[in-house]
Amino acid sequence: MIFADLIYEKIEKSGNPTALGLDPRVEYIPDSIREKAGNDADSVLLFNERLIDILSDIIPVVKFQSAYYELLGPAGIAVLQKSMAYAKGRGMVVILDAKRNDIGSTAAAYAGAYLSDGHFAADALTVNAYLGSDGVRPFIDACKCYGKGIFILVKTSNPSSHEIQDLKLSDGMTVFEKMAEMVNGWGDGLVGSHGYNSVGAVAGATYPDELKRLRNAMPASFLLVPGYGTQGGGAADVANGFDENGNGAVVNSSRGIMCAWESDRLKGIFSHERFAEAARDEAIHMKNALSAAIGKENIKGE
Amino acid sequence: MIFADLIYEKIEKSGNPTALGLDPRVEYIPDSIREKAGNDADSVLLFNERLIDILSDIIPVVKFQSAYYELLGPAGIAVLQKSMAYAKGRGMVVILDAKRNDIGSTAAAYAGAYLSDGHFAADALTVNAYLGSDGVRPFIDACKCYGKGIFILVKTSNPSSHEIQDLKLSDGMTVFEKMAEMVNGWGDGLVGSHGYNSVGAVAGATYPDELKRLRNAMPASFLLVPGYGTQGGGAADVANGFDENGNGAVVNSSRGIMCAWESDRLKGIFSHERFAEAARDEAIHMKNALSAAIGKENIKGE
């Protein structure tokens, strides 16, 4: 099955277009786990497993942020690998958010590392395409070879994303609109049975107007939408990333779920030790908010 | 000592503005090393050590391409770490070419991974700034804190780099010229005693006219120039990256040195097993070609 169909169908089956963002910082992890593990890397592994165990029946997608694992050195990379395999074993779609970018054989090495059936075997990888097509082709080749996907950075969720991405070109378009046009072309030949292809785009929830324009400009690209919750994007904002049937996007929440126990809504209800239960409560809350915003049915809370 | 001074002085002392690119593919490594090592990751470590041993007295800078190590999984990352430490122990300036990019705390995690005194402790890291200033600030903060440097991708050496980087803006500038302008600003507060600062730029040798313009547009930025040799840039081309005194740039050669034994010039003279001697011959040849092109004295061959 190609990636475009995999993510579409997993989301459809669960009724939940949420990606669990696993960007674990050691301070997010409660004492009991840190004591049991004895070191930072193993703490992260246990923390991830707890979250995956309690969420994999209701959240279909997980996004690992590579930076936090790289920060822990080779042991952190081993934990990334194990966590990815664990999530896959629980039936989750695994996105590695590593924003890799290079050219020719070097891009092919990154694609081999993350999209082949090798050491990491993600279902999809985020890619920065500032280098142009020959920095993207090796990733597309890997998508074709292994049935995998990529998400190209188009419009990111951060305050200064305008500095390069919103620059106005001589033809009236912006840089990010030109990037969206290129993303459209890159998806040819990777179209799945639901009309979406395996070359998706990253489009931030914090710019809802741009998100709407990007949804229309890339009608066959799955959108990976960061910036929900802690970065300020709400359910109504991210709704702009979905098509008229409420499909075609996945919304990431990282700290919002991992640290739900200390959110305004749940503070005082769950202790740090009960972070996993709080995460499940928040995941259901988020799912219902998204469902309402995109016009789909709610699931019951527990 | 801040990075801007470190690289300037190491290059001045050696009289050689070359960076040894260690982008090792397993097929570059001769049988004897592969047999001795017994596995891919350890083969790469022995191969790197041989090259560093034979070149560190004449090449002042080494650039590791992260992709080839990531391709080998956690063991490859451990070899990257060991190779970086080995090169540092031999007195080389260590650049990690990983083109990292993200925002806020995630960018800070990458900066912590590679620019702190932690697991990898590179002297400098390549960074892709498509995300804008708040994707770069955490790296700059790390440069200030640890005396390290970054090289921002401005104009890359690949054929399709024009697709985004050369887009014409409504004010007549190109995207890469706007990026160069931003790089200029990011270097404030990191200026060393030779007039250069620790926020450098990647500017490809394959576009010599652009390289000249970028040298002038970023007068205080050290340039990291890829594309020499196998990608088609010659010594006259890369000369455009240097200032009027022949300073301010470092030229990378990866396959050209690692695989010198099979180059047109050296084929039949060195066997694959003698790759390290061929690499030294090529390094001296390249140094002399660069010296001639930028008007500095040659060193003697051996």
HADDOCK unambig.tbl for C-alpha pairs under 7 A between the chains (distance, minus, plus):
assign (segid A and resid 67 and name CA) (segid B and resid 106 and name CA) 6.11 0.50 0.50
assign (segid A and resid 67 and name CA) (segid B and resid 109 and name CA) 5.61 0.50 0.50
assign (segid A and resid 67 and name CA) (segid B and resid 110 and name CA) 5.21 0.50 0.50
assign (segid A and resid 68 and name CA) (segid B and resid 109 and name CA) 5.86 0.50 0.50
assign (segid A and resid 70 and name CA) (segid B and resid 113 and name CA) 6.08 0.50 0.50
assign (segid A and resid 71 and name CA) (segid B and resid 109 and name CA) 5.85 0.50 0.50
assign (segid A and resid 71 and name CA) (segid B and resid 110 and name CA) 6.39 0.50 0.50
assign (segid A and resid 71 and name CA) (segid B and resid 112 and name CA) 6.27 0.50 0.50
assign (segid A and resid 71 and name CA) (segid B and resid 113 and name CA) 4.11 0.50 0.50
assign (segid A and resid 73 and name CA) (segid B and resid 119 and name CA) 5.43 0.50 0.50
assign (segid A and resid 74 and name CA) (segid B and resid 74 and name CA) 5.48 0.50 0.50
assign (segid A and resid 74 and name CA) (segid B and resid 77 and name CA) 5.54 0.50 0.50
assign (segid A and resid 74 and name CA) (segid B and resid 78 and name CA) 5.38 0.50 0.50
assign (segid A and resid 77 and name CA) (segid B and resid 74 and name CA) 5.54 0.50 0.50
assign (segid A and resid 78 and name CA) (segid B and resid 74 and name CA) 5.38 0.50 0.50
assign (segid A and resid 99 and name CA) (segid B and resid 101 and name CA) 6.62 0.50 0.50
assign (segid A and resid 101 and name CA) (segid B and resid 99 and name CA) 6.61 0.50 0.50
assign (segid A and resid 103 and name CA) (segid B and resid 158 and name CA) 6.85 0.50 0.50
assign (segid A and resid 106 and name CA) (segid B and resid 67 and name CA) 6.11 0.50 0.50
assign (segid A and resid 109 and name CA) (segid B and resid 67 and name CA) 5.61 0.50 0.50
assign (segid A and resid 109 and name CA) (segid B and resid 68 and name CA) 5.85 0.50 0.50
assign (segid A and resid 109 and name CA) (segid B and resid 71 and name CA) 5.85 0.50 0.50
assign (segid A and resid 110 and name CA) (segid B and resid 67 and name CA) 5.22 0.50 0.50
assign (segid A and resid 110 and name CA) (segid B and resid 71 and name CA) 6.38 0.50 0.50
assign (segid A and resid 112 and name CA) (segid B and resid 71 and name CA) 6.27 0.50 0.50
assign (segid A and resid 113 and name CA) (segid B and resid 70 and name CA) 6.10 0.50 0.50
assign (segid A and resid 113 and name CA) (segid B and resid 71 and name CA) 4.12 0.50 0.50
assign (segid A and resid 119 and name CA) (segid B and resid 73 and name CA) 5.42 0.50 0.50
assign (segid A and resid 130 and name CA) (segid B and resid 130 and name CA) 6.51 0.50 0.50
assign (segid A and resid 130 and name CA) (segid B and resid 164 and name CA) 6.13 0.50 0.50
assign (segid A and resid 131 and name CA) (segid B and resid 156 and name CA) 6.69 0.50 0.50
assign (segid A and resid 131 and name CA) (segid B and resid 161 and name CA) 5.03 0.50 0.50
assign (segid A and resid 132 and name CA) (segid B and resid 160 and name CA) 5.28 0.50 0.50
assign (segid A and resid 132 and name CA) (segid B and resid 161 and name CA) 5.21 0.50 0.50
assign (segid A and resid 132 and name CA) (segid B and resid 163 and name CA) 5.46 0.50 0.50
assign (segid A and resid 132 and name CA) (segid B and resid 164 and name CA) 6.12 0.50 0.50
assign (segid A and resid 133 and name CA) (segid B and resid 160 and name CA) 5.92 0.50 0.50
assign (segid A and resid 134 and name CA) (segid B and resid 160 and name CA) 5.93 0.50 0.50
assign (segid A and resid 156 and name CA) (segid B and resid 131 and name CA) 6.68 0.50 0.50
assign (segid A and resid 158 and name CA) (segid B and resid 103 and name CA) 6.85 0.50 0.50
assign (segid A and resid 160 and name CA) (segid B and resid 132 and name CA) 5.27 0.50 0.50
assign (segid A and resid 160 and name CA) (segid B and resid 133 and name CA) 5.92 0.50 0.50
assign (segid A and resid 160 and name CA) (segid B and resid 134 and name CA) 5.92 0.50 0.50
assign (segid A and resid 161 and name CA) (segid B and resid 131 and name CA) 5.03 0.50 0.50
assign (segid A and resid 161 and name CA) (segid B and resid 132 and name CA) 5.19 0.50 0.50
assign (segid A and resid 163 and name CA) (segid B and resid 132 and name CA) 5.46 0.50 0.50
assign (segid A and resid 164 and name CA) (segid B and resid 130 and name CA) 6.12 0.50 0.50
assign (segid A and resid 164 and name CA) (segid B and resid 132 and name CA) 6.13 0.50 0.50
assign (segid A and resid 165 and name CA) (segid B and resid 130 and name CA) 6.99 0.50 0.50
assign (segid A and resid 168 and name CA) (segid B and resid 169 and name CA) 5.74 0.50 0.50
assign (segid A and resid 168 and name CA) (segid B and resid 170 and name CA) 5.79 0.50 0.50
assign (segid A and resid 169 and name CA) (segid B and resid 168 and name CA) 5.75 0.50 0.50
assign (segid A and resid 169 and name CA) (segid B and resid 169 and name CA) 3.91 0.50 0.50
assign (segid A and resid 169 and name CA) (segid B and resid 170 and name CA) 4.89 0.50 0.50
assign (segid A and resid 170 and name CA) (segid B and resid 168 and name CA) 5.80 0.50 0.50
assign (segid A and resid 170 and name CA) (segid B and resid 169 and name CA) 4.89 0.50 0.50
assign (segid A and resid 170 and name CA) (segid B and resid 170 and name CA) 4.03 0.50 0.50
